[in-house]
Amino acid sequence: MAAHATGHRQTDHINIMALAEAGYDFARTILKPGGTYLAKVLRGGTEGDLLKLMKLDFATVRHVKPMASRDESAELFVLATGFRGGQR
């Protein structure tokens, strides 16, 4: 899935974060214990909130930036591994 880019940095951040959060909610319902979730996000201020939530459900949560991504790009990927089963 990908959010439509508008070129307006704040709008794009909000749209992609909403999509990542929806994907995370869906993943919590279908992942088996030990599962993995990966989502593309844009730096913009609210990505930390999603990471805090994910740390409750996953053993490891971290940002990764592919080598193919330009250094000045706001894109990051959040990688969560070791799903605990959604039991908070």
N, C-alpha and C positions, 0 to 999 in steps of 0.2 A: 504494500500500500504506500501511497505517497500523497502528501498534501499538495494542492496546486500552489505554486509559487506566484506571488503577486509582485514581488520586487520591493515591497514595503517590509523592512526588517522586522518590526514589531508584530505586524499582522502575520507574517510567515512563521515567526516563532510561536505565536499563540495557536495557529492552525496545526503546525506539526506536533506541538505538545499535546493538543487535544487528541490527535490521532494516536500518538504514542500511549497516552493514558487509556484510550478506548482499547487499544491492543493489549495493554497490560491487564485491564479488567477481564477481557476475553481469555487471555492466557491463564489467569488465576482459576478460571472455571474448567479449563481443559487439560492443563499440565499435570503430569504425574509427578510424584516426589522425585527429586533429582533433575527435573527438567530445566531447560534454558530458555531465556527470552532475550531477544536482541531487537533494538529499535534505533532508528536514526532520529536524532534531536538536533535542535539548533541552540547554541548559546544565546541567552537573552534574559536570564534572571529566574525563570520558574523551573528549570530542569532539576534543580536541587530538591525541590519538593517531591518530584517523582522518585528520585533516588532514595529519599528518606522512607517513602512508602515501600519501595521495593526491598529495602534492607530488612523489613519485617518479614518478608516472605521468601527471601533467597539467602543462601549462605554467603555468596559473594556478589557484589554489585560494583561495577567500575565503568569508567569511560574508556573507550578505545577510539583511536583516530587512525584510519587506514593510511598507509604510506601514499596511496593515490590521491588523498585529499590534500588540497593546498594548505599551507600553514596559515594563511590569512582567512581561510574559510571558517564560518561559524558552525559548520556541521561537526557533530560528534556522534558516536554510537554508544548507547548504554547497553552493557552486557551483564546480564544477571544469570548466575548459574547456581545449581543446587536448590531447586525449588523445594520448599518445606511442606507443601501441601495446602497452603492457603489458610492455615489455622493460626490466627493471631492471638 
